[in-house]
Amino acid sequence: MRIWRVGTRGSILAQCQTDWVLSQLSERFPNFRSEKVIIRTTGDRFDDRPLQQVTGKGFFVKEIEEALLAGEIDFAVHSLKDLPTELPEGLILAAVCNRIEKRDTLVAPQGAPSGASWEQVGLGMGAGARIGTSSPRRQVQLLRYFPSWTFTPVRGNIDTRLKKLDQGQYDGLVLAGAGLVRLGLRDRISAFLPIEVCCPAPGQGALAVEARRDDEEAFALLSTLDEPLVRLEVIAERSVVQYLQAGCRTPLGACGTATNDRLRLRAVIARPDGTHFSFAELECHLNGDFQQRVQQAQELGEQAGKVLQKEMTSTSSQRPSS
């Protein structure tokens, strides 16, 4: 009997995500057996500095993918937003699933009043509030609503970030809602940020299960977890990134919403200094077989990328010369 070796990072959240995948496979296949292989990635080794200071791509997945290609593990579980849009040759996304929450959240210190709107929570953090986030995407979007905020990089797992907040090192945090929900920390969410206010990172909230392309047994096993509508959303979002050739430091958000016959996509990009924003909100009908729908999702993302690129180019040409 094959014992499946599953690659994952060592963080509590990564373990939680991997455990969910393994529990789902155990329910589907009673004879399923597995062992987790903890792999420390570049992002884990340099958790004392902002990611902007770490060179390269795939900070949180590179070493795991290398182990997968070397046959040291049989498949890997990732937060999809951590995966570059181009996978290494020989690897495939066997499943895209469990997108329990797309939105970002505002997190106030423990003991802050609950039940307030996102505007009330943000204003309650005070003028000149110190907000913990390392994401340029979040920073430039939130400065439109809270221009006096000062953003400070924050690294470490979710528990570490919350502890720093409650110790007074920050007046608030901006965190992905999915991580808090998965860890049973929904009560720490002070407010969800509407997608129109803070457009999430492409793929945010979804899990990716990666395998070797030539491992047919693994694909047959893992593809039972795949959620077609989630995959179509993610294809459209990542297509925006591919079209614009955007890097992880680009202030870019993209969020798709798919139903059985329609896919809507919202995307935003800004200059790093936040001086200009471009928005795109498009939708398409989904029809035909799944491969046709994949193509439609890909094209929708490219169309959104063209809109963003055209607006940014037009604005740049109108800027006065120095």
Number of C-alpha atoms within 10 A of each C-alpha: 6 8 11 16 18 23 27 24 24 16 15 14 19 18 16 15 22 23 14 16 19 20 12 14 19 14 10 13 11 8 12 16 14 15 12 18 18 15 16 17 18 19 20 17 11 15 14 12 15 16 20 13 8 13 9 11 14 19 20 21 25 20 17 27 23 13 17 22 19 11 12 15 22 21 28 25 27 22 23 24 19 20 20 18 20 9 13 13 9 12 18 18 21 23 23 27 21 18 18 15 17 24 21 26 22 22 27 26 21 16 8 14 11 14 11 13 13 18 13 12 21 24 14 16 20 14 13 13 18 20 25 24 22 19 22 22 25 22 25 24 23 18 14 13 13 17 13 13 20 17 23 16 15 23 18 15 15 18 14 11 19 21 14 18 22 15 12 11 16 24 23 27 24 24 23 22 24 23 24 19 16 16 14 9 14 13 11 19 22 25 22 21 23 14 16 12 15 22 23 28 27 28 28 26 25 22 25 27 25 28 26 24 15 11 14 11 8 17 20 11 15 21 15 13 18 18 14 17 21 21 23 25 26 26 23 33 32 28 24 29 24 18 16 17 11 15 13 20 13 17 23 28 26 31 25 29 18 22 13 10 12 15 22 19 22 22 28 26 27 21 16 16 10 17 9 14 18 17 19 18 15 16 18 16 15 20 14 10 8 12 10 12 21 21 15 21 31 22 17 25 32 21 20 28 26 16 19 22 17 13 17 18 11 11 13 11 9 8 8 6 5 3
